[in-house]
Amino acid sequence: MADPATYRPAAGSIPESPGVYRFRDARGRVIYVGKAKSLRSRLNSYFADIAGLHPRTQSMVQAAASVDWTVVGTEVEALQLEYSWIKEFDPRFNVRYRDDKSYPYLAVTMDEEFPRVQVMRGAKRRGVRYFGPYSHAWAIRDTVDTLLRVFPVRTCSAGVFKRAGQIGRPCLLGYIGKCSAPCVGRVDAAEHRQLAEEFCDFMAGQTGKFIKRLEKQMRAAAAAEEYEQAARLRDDVKALERALEKQAVVLPDGTDCDVIALAEDQLEAAVQVFYVRGGRVRGQRGWVVDKVEDVTTGELVEHFLSQVYGGGPAVNLQPDPAAEGPVVSIPREVLVPVLPPDPGTMAAWLEARRGGRVSIRVPQRGDKKALLDTVARNAGESLAVHKTRRASDLTTRGQAMTEIQEALGLEDAPLRIESYDVSNLQGTHVVASMVVFEDGLARKSEYRRFSIKGFDGTDDVAAIHEVILRRFRRYLEETAAAPELAVAAAETGERRKFAYPPNLLVIDGGQPQVAAAVRALDELGIVDVAVCGLAKRLEEVWLPGEDGPVILPRSSEGLYLLQRVRDEAHRFAITYHRKKRSAALTVSELDAVPGLGPARRATLLRRFGSVRKLTAATAGDIAAVPGFGQRTAEAVYAALHPDGNGELGNDRE
């Protein structure tokens, strides 16, 4: 690790102008690219006090060996240059978006003599019209199959097309009217290209003119008593209407916008985009990003806009029917959940690329806000699926445990990990949770929860000490009584609750909580269980007796597993705490009822299930519970309804 002071620029040498800077490592590789309104102010912040920097920023400046910069005239130029350098150098400390899957597009090869309609993935090709992306290839084929009745464009491969021309006989689609069969000369190249252009116009949103044209021809054929032709045209109109029904109308006609939403946690974020053209959702796409630097939601939006709209084809994937000339891929309106830090600069940069006005805004109400909420739900689902897929992969789990073993200096991989968390509300109803992960997967049958009493509930350190003492004291007791417990387990089929020690304890907290856990293990004479703490705010891993934390890379599978274990312990503790607090509320409200002791209070809670349901019950409902008479039931009802009549539950006059 380099000392940042060794390559700090000389005082006064950094300009105050806007610009873009690059940090390089000892080999000259660019490891981070950033932009700033004032280069002097931004770069000085990296060298002022390294101890005050975020741990990930500390890692970056210590991995660097030099810094250089380029001065630009405006902030828009800085944004453009930053994008170009990130694209060129792919710095490892910058946020990088990646597709969460390979999305298919509907493509029309207008660069060929006889254009072809097909499904395409991967890099875009010049001269090809693209529509989408779509979630599934079958959705594209279903739409194309419907439209070929009206626009019989070629869909066959080059080999099939050439072979049909050689033998002078078209394929099956040519016989059933879903291909105009240019291979055998039924239409010439100009006529076939006209069909392809009409197909593209329909997909681009110019739907009304085709339906009106077909309806006019249908009426003319019916007036001329050409009923078979009129019936065929009627079926063509229905085919186009079916194709339109598959594209949901969500916004007024003529609305062109991209709707962007994010779902994120401390390590990753998922982004979903719905492409709305002509008021209809024409496509959907998703990305997943590892947070290799400390960024806010607004900064994530800024990175996303610059990376996604900064590259790609110049021609819009969904052209605007009303526009003249080529239309860039950026829509007139971009809806986001949070504005980027400098929305004016970002909008100006997008406008320069589009050649027209671009609005970036956060919808507050109406149809656009409802659509943004829908996209946000999709982003949440995408992140959940990604995390599940990542957690269930055997190779990834093995890599995670290996990384934890190496980072913490363990003798063996932590095949069994236990995590502990404490939950309380202003020192009341203190509880703790224990969750278990075996081979990187949650083992919920091994989860345990603890109720903690007898000391100041705001002292999490003392609570952790007590919980670890109780858990491992039970472990020692069950180990000492192993033969008797084994016989009992064989008879009842129940597994011993605390008989299996972990390889690693993960404590939710920093060095004080870790020290408390180690102290509890020492008091019991247990020396073969490793302990670490994971602090929420900075995702630092703390080891016993160490002055500083272990910083795992943000893309580390080991850190990802530790975070999942810690978050699950937190969730389990919160759930138990809420349940206990709810039960305590019931007891406090019923304490004053004569003759109602703990056993009868528990009976009421079991019978009605919750405080809310008990409050909603009538005195007659309570009297129907075994062991309760009418007088006791009315007393309970009166305690829960201090302003009401105990008999009828009406408000007093």
KOLGU-499034 format. One record per residue (C-alpha): residue in three letters; x, y, z; chain. Coordinates in steps of 0.05 Angstrom, whole numbers, always signed. Layout:
ALA	X	Y	Z	A
...
//
This chain:
MET	+0	+0	+0	A
ALA	+27	+68	-20	A
ASP	+27	+129	+24	A
PRO	-16	+182	-11	A
ALA	+31	+236	+14	A
THR	+85	+209	-33	A
TYR	+47	+228	-95	A
ARG	+6	+287	-70	A
PRO	+10	+345	-121	A
ALA	+49	+406	-100	A
ALA	+10	+461	-64	A
GLY	-23	+508	-114	A
SER	-10	+464	-174	A
ILE	-81	+438	-179	A
PRO	-127	+486	-217	A
GLU	-195	+508	-191	A
SER	-227	+495	-259	A
PRO	-276	+439	-274	A
GLY	-243	+376	-300	A
VAL	-233	+301	-297	A
TYR	-179	+266	-257	A
ARG	-148	+196	-259	A
PHE	-114	+156	-203	A
ARG	-62	+106	-228	A
ASP	-28	+48	-194	A
ALA	+47	+34	-193	A
ARG	+42	+1	-262	A
GLY	+8	+61	-292	A
ARG	-61	+29	-297	A
VAL	-120	+74	-285	A
ILE	-157	+50	-223	A
TYR	-207	+108	-213	A
VAL	-236	+164	-256	A
GLY	-276	+222	-227	A
LYS	-301	+291	-247	A
ALA	-305	+355	-207	A
LYS	-331	+426	-212	A
SER	-267	+447	-177	A
LEU	-207	+400	-186	A
ARG	-169	+433	-129	A
SER	-225	+424	-79	A
ARG	-240	+353	-98	A
LEU	-168	+327	-102	A
ASN	-148	+361	-37	A
SER	-204	+322	-2	A
TYR	-167	+257	-19	A
PHE	-103	+279	+15	A
ALA	-126	+322	+73	A
ASP	-138	+267	+125	A
ILE	-136	+195	+101	A
ALA	-163	+170	+168	A
GLY	-227	+210	+155	A
LEU	-240	+178	+87	A
HIS	-289	+123	+74	A
PRO	-254	+55	+78	A
ARG	-265	+41	+4	A
THR	-236	+109	-13	A
GLN	-177	+95	+33	A
SER	-165	+30	-6	A
MET	-166	+68	-71	A
VAL	-117	+123	-52	A
GLN	-70	+72	-20	A
ALA	-71	+29	-82	A
ALA	-55	+89	-126	A
ALA	+15	+115	-140	A
SER	-1	+178	-180	A
VAL	-57	+225	-200	A
ASP	-66	+268	-262	A
TRP	-122	+311	-289	A
THR	-149	+346	-350	A
VAL	-181	+414	-348	A
VAL	-245	+425	-389	A
GLY	-287	+486	-404	A
THR	-355	+465	-376	A
GLU	-385	+413	-330	A
VAL	-419	+381	-390	A
GLU	-351	+369	-422	A
ALA	-327	+339	-356	A
LEU	-385	+291	-356	A
GLN	-370	+270	-428	A
LEU	-296	+260	-415	A
GLU	-309	+221	-351	A
TYR	-354	+174	-390	A
SER	-302	+166	-445	A
TRP	-246	+150	-396	A
ILE	-288	+100	-357	A
LYS	-305	+66	-422	A
GLU	-232	+65	-444	A
PHE	-197	+45	-380	A
ASP	-251	+5	-342	A
PRO	-224	+27	-273	A
ARG	-235	-24	-219	A
PHE	-257	+26	-166	A
ASN	-312	+57	-208	A
VAL	-385	+33	-208	A
ARG	-397	-12	-268	A
TYR	-465	-34	-292	A
ARG	-474	-102	-324	A
ASP	-535	-133	-356	A
ASP	-569	-183	-310	A
LYS	-583	-225	-372	A
SER	-577	-223	-447	A
TYR	-639	-189	-474	A
PRO	-666	-206	-544	A
TYR	-686	-153	-594	A
LEU	-732	-156	-655	A
ALA	-686	-137	-713	A
VAL	-700	-119	-786	A
THR	-638	-124	-830	A
MET	-650	-63	-873	A
ASP	-577	-67	-896	A
GLU	-593	-129	-939	A
GLU	-624	-129	-1009	A
PHE	-683	-169	-982	A
PRO	-691	-148	-909	A
ARG	-703	-203	-858	A
VAL	-742	-202	-792	A
GLN	-707	-241	-737	A
VAL	-689	-245	-663	A
MET	-621	-217	-646	A
ARG	-578	-212	-583	A
GLY	-511	-180	-569	A
ALA	-477	-121	-602	A
LYS	-516	-76	-649	A
ARG	-501	-75	-724	A
ARG	-502	-14	-768	A
GLY	-560	-13	-818	A
VAL	-605	-57	-775	A
ARG	-669	-31	-744	A
TYR	-678	-56	-672	A
PHE	-741	-58	-630	A
GLY	-742	-77	-557	A
PRO	-710	-104	-515	A
TYR	-760	-158	-496	A
SER	-760	-202	-435	A
HIS	-767	-267	-475	A
ALA	-752	-288	-546	A
TRP	-819	-324	-550	A
ALA	-854	-258	-541	A
ILE	-819	-231	-603	A
ARG	-836	-293	-645	A
ASP	-908	-290	-623	A
THR	-914	-217	-645	A
VAL	-878	-230	-711	A
ASP	-923	-290	-726	A
THR	-984	-245	-718	A
LEU	-957	-188	-761	A
LEU	-932	-231	-818	A
ARG	-1004	-239	-841	A
VAL	-1006	-165	-858	A
PHE	-932	-152	-871	A
PRO	-906	-217	-903	A
VAL	-832	-201	-896	A
ARG	-778	-254	-904	A
THR	-757	-289	-839	A
CYS	-714	-345	-867	A
SER	-638	-352	-863	A
ALA	-591	-337	-920	A
GLY	-582	-411	-935	A
VAL	-657	-426	-938	A
PHE	-669	-364	-981	A
LYS	-615	-384	-1031	A
ARG	-637	-457	-1035	A
ALA	-710	-438	-1048	A
GLY	-687	-393	-1105	A
GLN	-646	-450	-1135	A
ILE	-703	-500	-1135	A
GLY	-757	-448	-1153	A
ARG	-803	-468	-1097	A
PRO	-817	-425	-1034	A
CYS	-819	-451	-963	A
LEU	-882	-466	-923	A
LEU	-891	-393	-902	A
GLY	-894	-373	-975	A
TYR	-949	-423	-988	A
ILE	-993	-401	-929	A
GLY	-986	-327	-943	A
LYS	-939	-307	-886	A
CYS	-881	-291	-933	A
SER	-884	-253	-998	A
ALA	-833	-303	-1027	A
PRO	-782	-256	-1059	A
CYS	-738	-318	-1065	A
VAL	-779	-342	-1125	A
GLY	-795	-273	-1153	A
ARG	-867	-264	-1129	A
VAL	-845	-193	-1109	A
ASP	-784	-154	-1130	A
ALA	-733	-123	-1083	A
ALA	-767	-55	-1082	A
GLU	-835	-84	-1064	A
HIS	-805	-128	-1009	A
ARG	-767	-68	-980	A
GLN	-832	-29	-978	A
LEU	-864	-85	-937	A
ALA	-804	-84	-889	A
GLU	-809	-9	-881	A
GLU	-883	-14	-865	A
PHE	-868	-69	-814	A
CYS	-817	-22	-781	A
ASP	-866	+36	-782	A
PHE	-919	-6	-747	A
MET	-869	-30	-694	A
ALA	-847	+43	-684	A
GLY	-917	+64	-665	A
GLN	-949	+86	-730	A
THR	-1006	+37	-721	A
GLY	-1067	+79	-735	A
LYS	-1054	+92	-809	A
PHE	-1048	+17	-825	A
ILE	-1113	-2	-790	A
LYS	-1150	+56	-824	A
ARG	-1122	+36	-891	A
LEU	-1143	-36	-884	A
GLU	-1213	-17	-859	A
LYS	-1221	+29	-920	A
GLN	-1200	-28	-967	A
MET	-1248	-75	-931	A
ARG	-1307	-29	-940	A
ALA	-1289	-19	-1014	A
ALA	-1285	-94	-1025	A
ALA	-1352	-105	-990	A
ALA	-1384	-50	-1033	A
ALA	-1357	-85	-1095	A
GLU	-1387	-151	-1069	A
GLU	-1317	-181	-1064	A
TYR	-1335	-214	-998	A
GLU	-1276	-263	-994	A
GLN	-1227	-205	-1002	A
ALA	-1266	-164	-950	A
ALA	-1264	-223	-901	A
ARG	-1189	-230	-910	A
LEU	-1179	-155	-898	A
ARG	-1224	-160	-836	A
ASP	-1179	-215	-809	A
ASP	-1118	-172	-823	A
VAL	-1148	-115	-782	A
LYS	-1161	-164	-724	A
ALA	-1089	-189	-729	A
LEU	-1062	-119	-721	A
GLU	-1109	-105	-663	A
ARG	-1085	-169	-629	A
ALA	-1013	-147	-637	A
LEU	-1030	-80	-605	A
GLU	-1066	-113	-547	A
LYS	-1001	-148	-527	A
GLN	-968	-80	-515	A
ALA	-1001	-49	-453	A
VAL	-1022	+23	-459	A
VAL	-998	+58	-396	A
LEU	-992	+131	-415	A
PRO	-1026	+179	-463	A
ASP	-1013	+170	-537	A
GLY	-950	+204	-561	A
THR	-913	+196	-494	A
ASP	-841	+176	-504	A
CYS	-801	+164	-440	A
ASP	-754	+117	-404	A
VAL	-776	+98	-334	A
ILE	-718	+80	-289	A
ALA	-721	+50	-219	A
LEU	-671	+20	-170	A
ALA	-670	-30	-113	A
GLU	-607	-32	-71	A
ASP	-573	-57	-9	A
GLN	-505	-43	+20	A
LEU	-468	-84	-32	A
GLU	-509	-86	-96	A
ALA	-562	-49	-135	A
ALA	-610	-73	-189	A
VAL	-636	-25	-242	A
GLN	-697	-35	-286	A
VAL	-718	+7	-346	A
PHE	-785	+6	-381	A
TYR	-783	+36	-451	A
VAL	-848	+73	-466	A
ARG	-859	+95	-537	A
GLY	-925	+122	-562	A
GLY	-955	+111	-493	A
ARG	-940	+36	-495	A
VAL	-888	-5	-459	A
ARG	-845	-29	-518	A
GLY	-790	-63	-479	A
GLN	-756	-75	-413	A
ARG	-684	-84	-391	A
GLY	-645	-95	-326	A
TRP	-576	-85	-298	A
VAL	-541	-105	-234	A
VAL	-483	-66	-204	A
ASP	-433	-81	-148	A
LYS	-421	-20	-105	A
VAL	-345	-18	-108	A
GLU	-347	+54	-84	A
ASP	-389	+91	-33	A
VAL	-446	+122	-73	A
THR	-515	+151	-58	A
THR	-577	+134	-97	A
GLY	-572	+199	-136	A
GLU	-500	+183	-155	A
LEU	-522	+114	-178	A
VAL	-573	+147	-223	A
GLU	-520	+194	-251	A
HIS	-472	+136	-265	A
PHE	-528	+97	-297	A
LEU	-550	+154	-343	A
SER	-479	+168	-366	A
GLN	-460	+95	-379	A
VAL	-525	+73	-413	A
TYR	-539	+135	-455	A
GLY	-465	+150	-468	A
GLY	-455	+92	-516	A
GLY	-495	+49	-564	A
PRO	-524	+64	-633	A
ALA	-540	+135	-654	A
VAL	-608	+115	-682	A
ASN	-665	+105	-633	A
LEU	-686	+34	-618	A
GLN	-758	+58	-619	A
PRO	-760	+116	-670	A
ASP	-807	+175	-658	A
PRO	-859	+173	-714	A
ALA	-868	+249	-713	A
ALA	-794	+265	-716	A
GLU	-758	+284	-779	A
GLY	-690	+254	-795	A
PRO	-650	+208	-749	A
VAL	-672	+205	-677	A
VAL	-622	+191	-622	A
SER	-633	+135	-572	A
ILE	-648	+183	-515	A
PRO	-723	+199	-505	A
ARG	-753	+267	-492	A
GLU	-766	+249	-419	A
VAL	-728	+206	-368	A
LEU	-765	+188	-304	A
VAL	-721	+171	-245	A
PRO	-733	+155	-171	A
VAL	-681	+207	-147	A
LEU	-650	+265	-185	A
PRO	-575	+261	-198	A
PRO	-531	+309	-158	A
ASP	-528	+358	-216	A
PRO	-590	+347	-258	A
GLY	-579	+410	-300	A
THR	-511	+387	-324	A
MET	-536	+316	-338	A
ALA	-596	+342	-377	A
ALA	-551	+389	-418	A
TRP	-505	+330	-435	A
LEU	-564	+286	-456	A
GLU	-593	+343	-497	A
ALA	-527	+352	-534	A
ARG	-527	+277	-551	A
ARG	-601	+277	-571	A
GLY	-602	+341	-609	A
GLY	-665	+363	-573	A
ARG	-695	+377	-505	A
VAL	-690	+324	-451	A
SER	-726	+327	-385	A
ILE	-701	+289	-323	A
ARG	-752	+288	-268	A
VAL	-782	+249	-210	A
PRO	-857	+238	-220	A
GLN	-898	+255	-158	A
ARG	-968	+232	-176	A
GLY	-1012	+204	-231	A
ASP	-1000	+150	-284	A
LYS	-925	+163	-289	A
LYS	-916	+156	-213	A
ALA	-956	+91	-215	A
LEU	-913	+64	-272	A
LEU	-849	+83	-234	A
ASP	-875	+44	-175	A
THR	-886	-16	-220	A
VAL	-815	-11	-248	A
ALA	-789	-6	-176	A
ARG	-825	-71	-158	A
ASN	-792	-104	-218	A
ALA	-725	-78	-195	A
GLY	-737	-107	-125	A
GLU	-756	-174	-155	A
SER	-694	-172	-200	A
LEU	-648	-159	-140	A
ALA	-681	-215	-100	A
VAL	-674	-264	-157	A
HIS	-601	-244	-167	A
LYS	-585	-252	-94	A
THR	-621	-320	-91	A
ARG	-584	-344	-153	A
ARG	-518	-320	-125	A
ALA	-531	-352	-58	A
SER	-553	-419	-87	A
ASP	-493	-428	-133	A
LEU	-447	-481	-103	A
THR	-384	-454	-134	A
THR	-399	-383	-109	A
ARG	-412	-409	-39	A
GLY	-347	-447	-39	A
GLN	-310	-385	-62	A
ALA	-344	-343	-8	A
MET	-322	-390	+48	A
THR	-251	-394	+20	A
GLU	-247	-318	+19	A
ILE	-271	-314	+91	A
GLN	-221	-366	+112	A
GLU	-163	-328	+80	A
ALA	-185	-259	+103	A
LEU	-195	-280	+175	A
GLY	-136	-328	+178	A
LEU	-177	-390	+196	A
GLU	-148	-459	+194	A
ASP	-210	-488	+159	A
ALA	-266	-461	+117	A
PRO	-325	-438	+161	A
LEU	-375	-492	+142	A
ARG	-420	-473	+200	A
ILE	-429	-399	+215	A
GLU	-472	-371	+272	A
SER	-491	-298	+275	A
TYR	-519	-259	+335	A
ASP	-557	-194	+339	A
VAL	-590	-156	+397	A
SER	-655	-116	+390	A
ASN	-689	-69	+439	A
LEU	-732	-6	+442	A
GLN	-702	+46	+488	A
GLY	-676	-9	+533	A
THR	-742	-47	+539	A
HIS	-761	-117	+515	A
VAL	-689	-136	+501	A
VAL	-682	-197	+457	A
ALA	-626	-231	+417	A
SER	-625	-277	+357	A
MET	-580	-334	+334	A
VAL	-582	-355	+261	A
VAL	-543	-412	+230	A
PHE	-514	-419	+160	A
GLU	-485	-487	+139	A
ASP	-447	-492	+73	A
GLY	-467	-421	+58	A
LEU	-543	-434	+64	A
ALA	-591	-415	+119	A
ARG	-611	-472	+165	A
LYS	-674	-445	+196	A
SER	-688	-505	+239	A
GLU	-625	-486	+279	A
TYR	-646	-414	+292	A
ARG	-654	-395	+365	A
ARG	-678	-333	+402	A
PHE	-663	-306	+471	A
SER	-700	-261	+520	A
ILE	-652	-219	+561	A
LYS	-670	-191	+630	A
GLY	-637	-162	+691	A
PHE	-593	-105	+665	A
ASP	-593	-41	+626	A
GLY	-622	-59	+559	A
THR	-585	-4	+522	A
ASP	-519	-40	+535	A
ASP	-511	-84	+473	A
VAL	-442	-106	+495	A
ALA	-468	-137	+560	A
ALA	-526	-168	+521	A
ILE	-478	-202	+472	A
HIS	-436	-228	+530	A
GLU	-497	-259	+563	A
VAL	-524	-290	+500	A
ILE	-457	-322	+482	A
LEU	-450	-348	+554	A
ARG	-520	-379	+552	A
ARG	-511	-410	+483	A
PHE	-443	-443	+497	A
ARG	-460	-462	+569	A
ARG	-517	-503	+538	A
TYR	-468	-531	+488	A
LEU	-422	-555	+544	A
GLU	-481	-584	+583	A
GLU	-506	-623	+523	A
THR	-436	-647	+506	A
ALA	-427	-673	+577	A
ALA	-494	-708	+575	A
ALA	-485	-734	+504	A
PRO	-503	-808	+517	A
GLU	-567	-792	+555	A
LEU	-588	-739	+503	A
ALA	-573	-787	+446	A
VAL	-621	-838	+476	A
ALA	-674	-785	+486	A
ALA	-665	-759	+415	A
ALA	-673	-829	+387	A
GLU	-739	-838	+426	A
THR	-769	-770	+409	A
GLY	-737	-755	+342	A
GLU	-716	-686	+366	A
ARG	-647	-658	+351	A
ARG	-606	-629	+408	A
LYS	-613	-554	+406	A
PHE	-542	-530	+420	A
ALA	-499	-592	+410	A
TYR	-463	-568	+347	A
PRO	-409	-514	+355	A
PRO	-397	-466	+298	A
ASN	-332	-454	+261	A
LEU	-344	-379	+262	A
LEU	-385	-331	+304	A
VAL	-407	-267	+268	A
ILE	-428	-212	+316	A
ASP	-469	-153	+292	A
GLY	-424	-97	+315	A
GLY	-353	-73	+321	A
GLN	-294	-85	+367	A
PRO	-332	-77	+434	A
GLN	-383	-130	+416	A
VAL	-329	-177	+389	A
ALA	-289	-168	+454	A
ALA	-351	-185	+495	A
ALA	-362	-250	+455	A
VAL	-289	-271	+463	A
ARG	-292	-256	+538	A
ALA	-353	-302	+545	A
LEU	-318	-358	+507	A
ASP	-255	-350	+550	A
GLU	-297	-355	+614	A
LEU	-324	-422	+590	A
GLY	-255	-447	+566	A
ILE	-275	-452	+493	A
VAL	-216	-437	+447	A
ASP	-234	-470	+381	A
VAL	-288	-422	+356	A
ALA	-267	-362	+314	A
VAL	-302	-295	+325	A
CYS	-310	-233	+281	A
GLY	-356	-173	+280	A
LEU	-389	-139	+220	A
ALA	-405	-65	+230	A
LYS	-465	-42	+190	A
ARG	-446	+28	+171	A
LEU	-381	+14	+135	A
GLU	-384	-61	+126	A
GLU	-320	-70	+166	A
VAL	-298	-138	+191	A
TRP	-269	-134	+262	A
LEU	-224	-188	+292	A
PRO	-209	-197	+367	A
GLY	-150	-155	+392	A
GLU	-139	-118	+326	A
ASP	-133	-42	+325	A
GLY	-163	-35	+255	A
PRO	-215	-72	+214	A
VAL	-206	-121	+156	A
ILE	-233	-88	+93	A
LEU	-258	-140	+43	A
PRO	-269	-117	-29	A
ARG	-339	-95	-45	A
SER	-344	-148	-99	A
SER	-321	-202	-51	A
GLU	-365	-264	-46	A
GLY	-340	-272	+26	A
LEU	-365	-203	+46	A
TYR	-431	-218	+11	A
LEU	-440	-282	+52	A
LEU	-422	-247	+118	A
GLN	-472	-192	+102	A
ARG	-528	-242	+87	A
VAL	-514	-278	+153	A
ARG	-513	-212	+192	A
ASP	-577	-185	+159	A
GLU	-614	-250	+172	A
ALA	-595	-246	+246	A
HIS	-621	-175	+247	A
ARG	-686	-194	+214	A
PHE	-698	-252	+262	A
ALA	-683	-209	+323	A
ILE	-730	-154	+300	A
THR	-786	-204	+288	A
TYR	-780	-233	+358	A
HIS	-775	-164	+389	A
ARG	-840	-140	+356	A
LYS	-876	-203	+378	A
LYS	-853	-195	+450	A
ARG	-870	-122	+452	A
SER	-940	-136	+426	A
ALA	-951	-189	+479	A
ALA	-926	-142	+533	A
LEU	-975	-89	+509	A
THR	-1032	-137	+519	A
VAL	-1009	-154	+589	A
SER	-1002	-81	+609	A
GLU	-1073	-64	+586	A
LEU	-1103	-124	+623	A
ASP	-1062	-118	+687	A
ALA	-1118	-80	+723	A
VAL	-1172	-132	+709	A
PRO	-1190	-167	+775	A
GLY	-1181	-242	+773	A
LEU	-1143	-242	+707	A
GLY	-1075	-274	+718	A
PRO	-1018	-293	+670	A
ALA	-1049	-360	+651	A
ARG	-1117	-330	+632	A
ARG	-1084	-273	+595	A
ALA	-1044	-324	+555	A
THR	-1109	-362	+541	A
LEU	-1140	-299	+512	A
LEU	-1080	-286	+468	A
ARG	-1080	-357	+442	A
ARG	-1154	-354	+428	A
PHE	-1155	-288	+390	A
GLY	-1084	-288	+363	A
SER	-1067	-214	+372	A
VAL	-1083	-151	+411	A
ARG	-1121	-121	+352	A
LYS	-1167	-181	+345	A
LEU	-1180	-183	+419	A
THR	-1197	-109	+419	A
ALA	-1246	-121	+362	A
ALA	-1282	-177	+399	A
THR	-1346	-165	+437	A
ALA	-1358	-182	+511	A
GLY	-1399	-241	+486	A
ASP	-1341	-267	+445	A
ILE	-1295	-263	+505	A
ALA	-1347	-298	+550	A
ALA	-1348	-356	+500	A
VAL	-1275	-372	+516	A
PRO	-1271	-432	+564	A
GLY	-1258	-409	+635	A
PHE	-1288	-339	+626	A
GLY	-1355	-317	+654	A
GLN	-1397	-257	+633	A
ARG	-1372	-212	+689	A
THR	-1298	-226	+674	A
ALA	-1311	-217	+599	A
GLU	-1344	-149	+611	A
ALA	-1285	-128	+654	A
VAL	-1235	-148	+600	A
TYR	-1277	-111	+547	A
ALA	-1280	-49	+591	A
ALA	-1204	-50	+600	A
LEU	-1193	-51	+525	A
HIS	-1248	+2	+512	A
PRO	-1242	+53	+569	A
ASP	-1291	+100	+534	A
GLY	-1342	+48	+516	A
ASN	-1399	+9	+548	A
GLY	-1374	-58	+573	A
GLU	-1437	-94	+552	A
LEU	-1451	-67	+483	A
GLY	-1387	-31	+464	A
ASN	-1423	+34	+444	A
ASP	-1396	+104	+457	A
ARG	-1423	+137	+518	A
GLU	-1471	+195	+507	A
//
